């Protein structure tokens, strides 16, 4: 599982946002064009392996899950996308979660691979722990929250494990 903004399948990444459900491709492209001036053709939608080697390099890629994975739809982008949106990863996730009414997971900035930032459909956010075994298979499943998240009252809140405090 990719973490900490290095590369994703050969694509240098500034950030990566995992969505719980698919966003309609045309609507996502239209939103990125209207709100951030990103040309629709600069957003590749599909599996990375399906792109032709000589296709123009996209500013962003929106890829479907390999299987029926929770948070399997992934929006990746590099500095071009960050420059175009003027948003950091969390702020773009909040904007898209609110716009499309879906939850999203982003890197929480920690070194802990099972700790993520959950963004609710209402834009509220907080740190969560994911299932370590499921994550090893590429499936992000939230186990519990590390802090209350107003848009997720159903999530149990447990303090971080001793090793993750600080």
ROSE-4610 file (N, C-alpha, C; in Angstrom, 1 decimal, always signed):
// ROSE-4610
residu = [X/X/X/X/X/X/X/X/X/X/X/X/X/X/X/X/X/X/X/X/X/X/X/X/X/X/X/X/X/X/X/X/X/X/X/X/X/X/X/X/X/X/X/X/X/X/X/X/X/X/X/X/X/X/X/X/X/X/X/X/X/X/X/X/X/X/X/X/X/X/X/X/X/X/X/X/X/X/X/X/X/X/X/X/X/X/X/X/X/X/X/X/X/X/X/X/X/X/X/X/X/X/X/X/X/X/X/X/X/X/X/X/X/X/X/X/X/X/X/X/X/X/X/X/X/X/X/X/X/X/X/X/X/X/X/X/X/X/X/X/X/X/X/X/X/X/X/X/X/X/X/X/X/X/X/X/X/X/X/X/X/X/X/X/X/X/X/X/X/X/X/X/X/X/X/X/X/X/X/X/X/X/X/X/X/X/X/X/X/X/X/X/X/X/X/X/X/X/X/X/X/X/X/X/X/X/X/X/X/X/X/X/X/X/X/X/X/X/X/X/X/X/X/X/X/X/X/X/X/X/X/X/X/X/X/X/X/X/X/X/X/X/X/X/X/X/X/X/X/X/X/X/X/X/X/X/X/X/X/X/X/X/X/X/X/X/X/X/X/X/X/X/X/X/X/X/X/X/X/X/X/X/X/X/X/X/X/X/X/X/X/X/X/X/X/X/X/X/X/X/X/X/X/X/X/X/X/X/X/X/X/X/X/X/X/X/X/X/X/X/X/X/X/X/X/X/X/X/X/X/X/X/X/X/X/X/X/X/X/X/X/X/X/X/X/X/X/X/X/X/X/X/X/X/X/X/X/X/X/X/X/X/X/X/X/X/X/X/X/X/X/X/X/X/X/X/X/X/X/X/X/X/X/X/X/X/X/X/X/X/X/X/X/X/X/X/X/X/X/X/X/X/X/X/X/X/X/X/X/X/X/X/X/X/X/X/X/X/X/X/X/X/X/X/X/X/X/X/X/X/X/X/X/X/X/X/X/X/X/X/X/X/X/X/X/X/X/X/X/X/X/X/X/X/X/X/X/X/X/X/X/X/X/X/X/X/X/X/X/X/X/X/X/X/X/X/X/X/X/X/X/X/X/X/X/X/X/X/X/X/X/X/X/X/X/X/X/X]
num = [1/1/1/2/2/2/3/3/3/4/4/4/5/5/5/6/6/6/7/7/7/8/8/8/9/9/9/10/10/10/11/11/11/12/12/12/13/13/13/14/14/14/15/15/15/16/16/16/17/17/17/18/18/18/19/19/19/20/20/20/21/21/21/22/22/22/23/23/23/24/24/24/25/25/25/26/26/26/27/27/27/28/28/28/29/29/29/30/30/30/31/31/31/32/32/32/33/33/33/34/34/34/35/35/35/36/36/36/37/37/37/38/38/38/39/39/39/40/40/40/41/41/41/42/42/42/43/43/43/44/44/44/45/45/45/46/46/46/47/47/47/48/48/48/49/49/49/50/50/50/51/51/51/52/52/52/53/53/53/54/54/54/55/55/55/56/56/56/57/57/57/58/58/58/59/59/59/60/60/60/61/61/61/62/62/62/63/63/63/64/64/64/65/65/65/66/66/66/67/67/67/68/68/68/69/69/69/70/70/70/71/71/71/72/72/72/73/73/73/74/74/74/75/75/75/76/76/76/77/77/77/78/78/78/79/79/79/80/80/80/81/81/81/82/82/82/83/83/83/84/84/84/85/85/85/86/86/86/87/87/87/88/88/88/89/89/89/90/90/90/91/91/91/92/92/92/93/93/93/94/94/94/95/95/95/96/96/96/97/97/97/98/98/98/99/99/99/100/100/100/101/101/101/102/102/102/103/103/103/104/104/104/105/105/105/106/106/106/107/107/107/108/108/108/109/109/109/110/110/110/111/111/111/112/112/112/113/113/113/114/114/114/115/115/115/116/116/116/117/117/117/118/118/118/119/119/119/120/120/120/121/121/121/122/122/122/123/123/123/124/124/124/125/125/125/126/126/126/127/127/127/128/128/128/129/129/129/130/130/130/131/131/131/132/132/132/133/133/133/134/134/134/135/135/135/136/136/136/137/137/137/138/138/138/139/139/139/140/140/140/141/141/141/142/142/142/143/143/143/144/144/144/145/145/145/146/146/146/147/147/147/148/148/148/149/149/149/150/150/150/151/151/151/152/152/152/153/153/153/154/154/154/155/155/155/156/156/156/157/157/157/158/158/158/159/159/159/160/160/160/161/161/161/162/162/162/163/163/163/164/164/164/165/165/165/166/166/166]
x = [+0.9/+0.0/+0.9/+0.6/+1.4/+1.2/+2.2/+2.1/+3.2/+3.0/+4.0/+4.6/+3.8/+4.0/+5.3/+5.5/+6.7/+6.4/+6.0/+5.6/+4.5/+3.7/+2.6/+2.6/+3.1/+3.1/+3.9/+5.0/+5.9/+5.5/+4.5/+3.9/+4.3/+5.1/+5.5/+4.2/+4.0/+2.8/+3.0/+2.3/+2.3/+1.3/+0.1/-0.9/-1.8/-2.4/-3.3/-4.5/-5.7/-6.9/-7.7/-8.1/-8.8/-10.3/-11.2/-12.6/-13.3/-14.4/-15.1/-16.0/-16.4/-17.2/-16.7/-17.2/-16.8/-17.4/-16.7/-17.2/-17.5/-18.6/-18.9/-17.7/-17.1/-15.9/-16.2/-17.2/-17.5/-17.8/-18.5/-18.8/-17.5/-16.6/-15.4/-14.5/-14.4/-13.7/-14.3/-15.6/-16.3/-16.0/-16.1/-15.8/-14.4/-13.4/-12.0/-11.8/-12.5/-12.4/-13.1/-14.3/-15.0/-14.3/-13.9/-13.4/-11.9/-11.1/-9.7/-9.1/-9.9/-9.4/-8.6/-8.8/-8.1/-8.8/-8.2/-8.8/-9.2/-10.5/-11.0/-10.0/-9.4/-8.5/-7.2/-6.9/-5.8/-6.0/-7.2/-7.6/-7.9/-7.0/-7.1/-8.0/-9.0/-9.9/-9.8/-9.4/-9.2/-8.1/-7.8/-6.7/-5.4/-4.4/-3.1/-2.5/-2.7/-2.1/-2.8/-4.0/-4.7/-4.3/-3.4/-2.9/-1.9/-1.9/-0.9/+0.4/+1.5/+2.8/+3.1/+2.6/+2.8/+1.7/+0.7/-0.3/+0.3/-0.3/+0.2/+0.1/+1.1/+1.1/-0.1/-0.9/-2.1/-1.7/-2.4/-2.2/-2.7/-3.8/-4.3/-4.8/-4.9/-5.4/-6.5/-7.6/-8.6/-8.8/-8.4/-8.3/-9.3/-10.0/-10.9/-10.2/-10.9/-10.2/-10.0/-9.0/-8.7/-9.8/-10.4/-11.6/-12.6/-13.4/-14.4/-13.8/-12.9/-12.2/-12.9/-12.9/-13.3/-12.3/-12.7/-11.8/-10.9/-11.4/-10.5/-10.4/-11.3/-11.1/-10.1/-9.1/-7.9/-7.7/-7.6/-7.3/-5.8/-4.9/-3.5/-3.2/-2.3/-1.8/-0.4/+0.3/+1.6/+1.6/+2.7/+2.8/+1.9/+1.7/+0.9/-0.5/-1.1/-2.4/-2.4/-1.4/-1.4/-1.3/-0.5/-0.4/-1.7/-2.4/-3.6/-4.8/-4.8/-5.9/-5.6/-4.3/-3.9/-4.2/-4.5/-5.0/-3.9/-3.8/-3.1/-4.0/-3.5/-4.2/-5.5/-5.4/-6.6/-7.6/-7.3/-8.3/-8.9/-8.2/-8.8/-9.8/-9.4/-10.2/-11.5/-11.4/-12.6/-13.5/-13.0/-13.8/-14.5/-13.8/-14.4/-15.4/-15.1/-16.0/-17.3/-17.3/-18.5/-19.2/-18.5/-19.2/-19.9/-19.2/-19.8/-20.5/-20.5/-21.2/-20.6/-19.2/-18.5/-17.5/-17.1/-16.0/-14.7/-13.6/-12.3/-11.2/-10.2/-9.0/-7.8/-7.0/-5.7/-4.7/-3.4/-2.3/-2.4/-2.2/-2.3/-0.9/+0.1/+1.4/+2.3/+1.7/+2.5/+3.4/+4.2/+5.0/+4.2/+3.0/+2.3/+1.4/+1.7/+1.0/-0.5/-1.0/-2.4/-3.2/-2.5/-3.2/-3.4/-4.7/-5.1/-5.9/-6.2/-7.1/-8.4/-9.5/-10.8/-11.5/-12.0/-12.8/-14.2/-15.1/-16.5/-17.2/-18.3/-19.1/-19.4/-19.5/-19.8/-18.6/-17.4/-16.1/-15.4/-16.0/-15.3/-14.3/-13.3/-12.2/-11.5/-10.8/-10.1/-9.3/-8.3/-7.5/-8.2/-8.0/-8.6/-7.5/-7.8/-6.9/-7.6/-6.8/-7.4/-6.9/-7.6/-7.3/-6.0/-5.0/-3.7/-3.7/-4.4/-4.4/-5.1/-6.2/-6.9/-6.0/-5.3/-4.4/-3.3/-2.8/-1.8/-2.2/-3.6/-4.1/-4.6/-4.3/-4.7/-6.1/-6.7/-8.1/-8.0/-8.5/-8.5/-9.8/-9.8/-11.1/-10.9/-11.7/-11.6/-12.0/-11.2/-11.5/-12.1/-11.5/-12.0/-11.3/-11.9/-11.3/-10.4/-9.4/-8.5/-9.0/-10.0/-10.6/-12.0/-12.9/-14.2/-14.3/-15.1/-15.3/-16.8/-17.2/-18.6/-19.5/-18.9/-19.7/-19.7/-19.1/-19.0/-19.3/-20.5/-20.8/-20.9/-21.0/-21.1/-19.8/-18.7/-17.4/-16.9/-16.5/-16.0/-14.7/-14.5/-13.3/-12.5/-11.3/-10.3/-9.0/-8.4/-7.1/-6.1/-5.1/-4.1/-3.3/-2.8/-2.0/-0.7/-0.1/+1.0/+2.1/+2.3/+3.4/+3.1/+1.8/+1.4/+1.1/+1.4/+1.1/+2.3/+1.9/+2.9/+2.9]
y = [-1.2/+0.0/+1.2/+2.1/+3.4/+4.2/+4.8/+5.8/+6.9/+8.0/+9.1/+9.6/+9.8/+10.7/+10.4/+9.2/+9.0/+8.7/+7.4/+7.1/+6.0/+6.0/+5.0/+4.4/+3.1/+2.5/+3.3/+3.8/+4.6/+6.0/+6.5/+7.9/+8.6/+9.7/+10.5/+11.2/+11.1/+11.5/+12.5/+13.6/+14.6/+14.2/+13.7/+13.1/+12.1/+11.4/+10.3/+10.2/+10.3/+10.3/+9.0/+8.2/+7.0/+7.3/+7.0/+7.3/+6.0/+6.0/+4.9/+4.4/+5.3/+4.9/+5.6/+5.1/+5.8/+7.2/+8.1/+9.4/+9.3/+9.8/+9.8/+10.6/+9.9/+10.4/+11.8/+11.9/+13.1/+14.2/+13.9/+14.9/+15.4/+14.4/+14.7/+15.6/+15.3/+16.1/+17.5/+17.6/+18.9/+19.7/+19.1/+19.8/+20.3/+19.5/+19.9/+21.1/+21.0/+22.1/+23.4/+23.3/+24.5/+25.1/+24.3/+24.9/+25.2/+24.5/+24.6/+24.9/+24.9/+25.2/+24.1/+22.8/+21.7/+21.1/+21.0/+20.5/+19.1/+18.7/+17.3/+16.3/+16.5/+15.5/+15.4/+16.2/+16.1/+15.2/+14.7/+13.7/+12.4/+11.5/+10.1/+9.3/+8.6/+7.8/+6.4/+5.4/+4.1/+3.4/+2.2/+1.4/+1.9/+2.1/+2.6/+1.7/+0.4/-0.5/-0.4/+0.2/+0.4/+1.6/+2.4/+3.6/+3.2/+3.8/+3.5/+4.2/+3.6/+4.2/+5.6/+5.8/+7.1/+8.1/+7.8/+8.8/+9.9/+11.1/+12.3/+12.0/+12.6/+12.4/+13.2/+12.5/+13.2/+14.0/+15.1/+15.8/+15.1/+14.3/+13.5/+12.2/+11.2/+9.9/+9.4/+8.9/+8.4/+6.9/+6.0/+4.6/+3.8/+2.8/+2.0/+0.9/+0.3/-0.7/-2.0/-2.7/-4.0/-5.0/-5.0/-5.8/-5.0/-5.6/-5.0/-4.5/-3.5/-3.0/-1.8/-1.6/-0.4/+0.7/+1.9/+3.0/+2.6/+1.9/+1.4/+2.4/+3.4/+4.4/+5.4/+5.6/+6.4/+7.6/+8.8/+10.0/+10.3/+10.2/+10.6/+11.8/+12.5/+13.7/+14.1/+14.9/+15.4/+16.9/+17.5/+18.9/+19.8/+19.3/+20.0/+20.1/+19.0/+19.1/+19.9/+19.8/+20.6/+22.1/+22.5/+23.9/+24.3/+23.5/+23.9/+24.1/+23.2/+23.4/+24.3/+24.5/+25.4/+24.7/+23.4/+22.7/+21.7/+21.4/+20.3/+19.1/+17.9/+16.6/+16.6/+17.0/+17.0/+18.0/+19.2/+20.2/+19.7/+19.1/+18.6/+17.5/+16.6/+15.5/+16.0/+17.1/+17.7/+18.2/+19.0/+19.6/+18.5/+17.4/+16.4/+15.6/+15.3/+14.5/+15.3/+16.5/+17.4/+17.4/+17.7/+17.8/+16.6/+15.4/+14.1/+13.3/+13.8/+13.0/+11.7/+11.6/+10.3/+10.5/+9.4/+9.5/+9.2/+9.8/+9.6/+9.4/+8.7/+8.5/+9.1/+9.8/+10.3/+10.0/+10.1/+9.9/+10.9/+10.4/+11.3/+12.0/+11.7/+12.4/+11.6/+10.6/+9.8/+8.7/+8.1/+7.0/+5.6/+5.7/+4.5/+4.1/+2.9/+2.5/+2.3/+2.0/+1.7/+2.9/+4.0/+5.2/+6.2/+6.6/+7.4/+8.6/+9.5/+10.6/+10.3/+10.2/+10.0/+11.3/+11.5/+12.7/+12.2/+12.7/+12.4/+13.1/+12.6/+13.2/+14.7/+15.0/+16.4/+17.3/+16.7/+17.4/+17.4/+16.8/+16.7/+15.6/+15.7/+14.7/+14.4/+13.2/+12.8/+11.6/+11.3/+10.1/+8.8/+7.8/+6.5/+5.4/+4.2/+3.0/+2.1/+1.5/+0.6/-0.8/-1.8/-3.2/-3.6/-4.0/-4.3/-5.4/-6.5/-7.6/-7.3/-6.6/-6.2/-5.3/-4.4/-3.4/-4.1/-5.2/-6.0/-6.5/-6.7/-7.2/-6.0/-4.8/-3.6/-3.1/-3.6/-3.2/-2.3/-1.1/-0.2/-0.3/-0.9/-1.0/-0.3/+0.6/+1.3/+0.4/+0.4/-0.4/+0.5/+1.7/+2.6/+4.0/+5.0/+6.4/+6.6/+7.4/+7.8/+9.1/+9.7/+11.0/+11.1/+11.8/+11.9/+12.7/+12.2/+12.8/+13.1/+14.4/+14.8/+14.1/+13.9/+13.3/+11.7/+11.2/+9.7/+9.3/+9.6/+9.3/+7.8/+7.0/+5.5/+4.9/+5.6/+5.0/+5.0/+3.8/+3.8/+4.6/+5.3/+6.1/+5.4/+5.1/+4.5/+5.3/+5.4/+6.1/+5.4/+6.2/+5.5/+4.5/+3.5/+2.5/+3.3/+2.7/+3.3/+3.7/+2.8/+3.0/+4.2/+4.5/+5.6/+6.9/+7.0/+8.3/+9.3/+10.5/+11.5/+12.3]
z = [+0.0/+0.0/+0.0/-0.9/-1.0/+0.2/+0.7/+1.8/+1.6/+2.1/+2.3/+1.0/+0.0/-1.2/-1.9/-2.4/-3.1/-4.6/-4.9/-6.2/-6.1/-7.1/-7.2/-8.6/-8.7/-10.0/-11.0/-10.6/-11.5/-11.7/-11.0/-11.2/-9.9/-10.1/-8.9/-8.3/-7.0/-6.4/-5.3/-5.4/-4.3/-3.3/-3.7/-2.8/-3.5/-2.6/-3.0/-2.1/-2.7/-1.9/-2.3/-1.2/-1.4/-1.1/-2.1/-1.9/-1.6/-0.8/-0.4/-1.6/-2.5/-3.6/-4.8/-6.0/-7.2/-7.3/-7.9/-8.3/-9.8/-10.2/-11.7/-12.4/-13.3/-14.0/-14.7/-15.4/-16.1/-15.1/-14.0/-13.0/-12.3/-12.0/-11.4/-12.3/-13.5/-14.5/-14.6/-14.7/-14.7/-13.5/-12.3/-11.1/-11.0/-11.4/-11.4/-12.4/-13.5/-14.5/-14.0/-13.5/-13.0/-11.8/-10.8/-9.6/-9.6/-10.5/-10.5/-11.8/-12.9/-14.2/-14.9/-14.4/-14.9/-16.1/-17.2/-18.5/-18.2/-18.7/-18.5/-19.0/-20.1/-20.7/-19.9/-18.9/-18.1/-16.9/-16.8/-15.7/-16.3/-16.1/-16.6/-15.7/-16.2/-15.4/-16.0/-15.2/-15.6/-14.9/-15.3/-14.7/-15.3/-14.5/-14.9/-16.1/-15.9/-16.9/-18.3/-18.3/-19.6/-20.4/-19.8/-20.5/-21.5/-22.6/-23.6/-23.1/-23.4/-23.0/-23.6/-24.8/-25.4/-25.1/-24.3/-23.9/-23.2/-23.4/-22.6/-21.1/-20.4/-18.9/-18.3/-17.6/-17.0/-15.8/-15.4/-14.2/-13.0/-13.2/-12.2/-12.8/-11.9/-12.3/-11.3/-11.8/-10.9/-11.3/-10.4/-10.7/-9.9/-10.5/-9.8/-9.0/-8.0/-7.2/-8.1/-7.6/-8.3/-8.1/-6.9/-6.5/-5.8/-5.0/-4.2/-2.9/-3.0/-1.8/-1.3/+0.1/+0.7/+0.4/+0.1/-0.2/-1.3/-2.3/-3.4/-4.6/-4.7/-5.8/-5.4/-6.2/-5.8/-6.8/-6.2/-7.0/-6.7/-7.7/-7.4/-8.2/-7.7/-8.4/-8.0/-8.8/-8.4/-8.2/-8.3/-8.0/-9.0/-10.2/-11.2/-10.6/-10.1/-9.5/-8.3/-7.4/-6.2/-6.6/-7.6/-8.0/-8.6/-9.4/-10.1/-9.0/-8.0/-7.0/-5.9/-5.6/-4.5/-3.2/-3.2/-2.0/-1.6/-0.3/+0.1/+0.0/+0.3/+0.1/+1.0/+2.2/+3.1/+2.6/+2.2/+1.8/+0.5/-0.4/-1.7/-1.3/-0.4/+0.0/+0.6/+1.4/+2.1/+1.0/+0.1/-1.0/-1.8/-2.2/-3.0/-2.2/-1.0/-0.1/+0.0/+0.3/+0.4/-0.9/-2.0/-3.3/-3.7/-3.5/-4.0/-2.9/-1.7/-0.6/-0.3/-0.4/-0.1/+1.0/+1.6/+2.6/+1.8/+2.4/+1.8/+2.9/+2.5/+3.4/+2.7/+3.6/+3.1/+4.1/+3.7/+4.6/+5.8/+7.0/+8.1/+8.4/+7.6/+7.9/+8.9/+9.4/+10.4/+9.7/+10.5/+10.0/+10.1/+10.7/+11.0/+9.9/+9.3/+8.0/+8.2/+9.4/+9.6/+10.1/+10.2/+10.7/+9.6/+9.4/+8.2/+8.7/+7.9/+8.1/+7.4/+8.1/+7.5/+7.3/+6.1/+5.8/+5.5/+6.3/+6.2/+5.0/+4.6/+3.5/+3.9/+5.2/+5.6/+5.7/+5.4/+5.5/+6.8/+7.9/+9.1/+9.0/+9.8/+9.6/+11.0/+11.0/+12.1/+11.8/+12.7/+12.5/+12.8/+12.0/+12.2/+12.1/+12.6/+12.4/+11.4/+10.5/+9.6/+10.0/+9.4/+9.7/+9.1/+9.9/+9.4/+8.4/+8.7/+7.8/+6.4/+6.5/+5.2/+4.4/+5.1/+4.4/+3.7/+4.3/+3.6/+2.3/+2.1/+0.9/+0.0/+0.4/-0.4/-0.1/+1.0/+1.3/+2.6/+2.5/+3.6/+4.4/+5.5/+6.3/+7.7/+8.0/+9.2/+10.4/+11.4/+12.6/+13.7/+13.9/+14.9/+14.7/+15.3/+15.2/+16.4/+16.3/+17.3/+18.0/+17.5/+18.0/+17.5/+18.2/+17.7/+16.3/+15.4/+14.1/+14.0/+13.9/+14.0/+13.0/+11.8/+10.7/+10.8/+11.8/+11.9/+13.4/+13.9/+15.3/+15.5/+14.5/+14.7/+14.9/+14.6/+14.8/+16.3/+16.7/+18.1/+18.1/+19.3/+19.5/+20.6/+20.2/+21.1/+21.1/+22.3/+22.3/+21.4/+20.9/+20.0/+20.9/+20.2/+20.9/+21.5/+22.5/+23.1/+22.1/+21.1/+20.1/+19.2/+19.1/+18.1/+18.8/+20.0/+20.7/+20.5/+20.3/+20.2/+19.0]
